[in-house]
Amino acid sequence: MRGCNILRCRRTSRAGRPGILDRRRETVEHPFGSIKQWMNQGAFLMKGLENVRAEFSLTALAYNLRRALNILGVEAMVAAVRA
């Protein structure tokens, strides 16, 4: 039973690093929390997998542009677009 070995292996690898799941949770969940709060994006407005993917892609693009503007500033972003 290969699946049992994988689960046992994962359990033992996390046992040596107890904070790894907390760190991953903080890293991964932050963008989704920010999207829900900043953009009032609690639930998808579209129906169907293709439409939901498109909606999330646009939301992620807006999130990434906003983060880049906050980190780099407007002048650096304009210079990067012109380059």
Residue pairs with C-beta under 8 A, 6 or more apart in sequence:
14 20
14 21
31 63
34 63
35 41
35 59
35 60
35 63
36 42
38 63
38 66
39 59
39 62
39 63
41 59
44 52
44 55
44 56
45 55
46 52
46 54
46 55
68 77
69 77
72 80
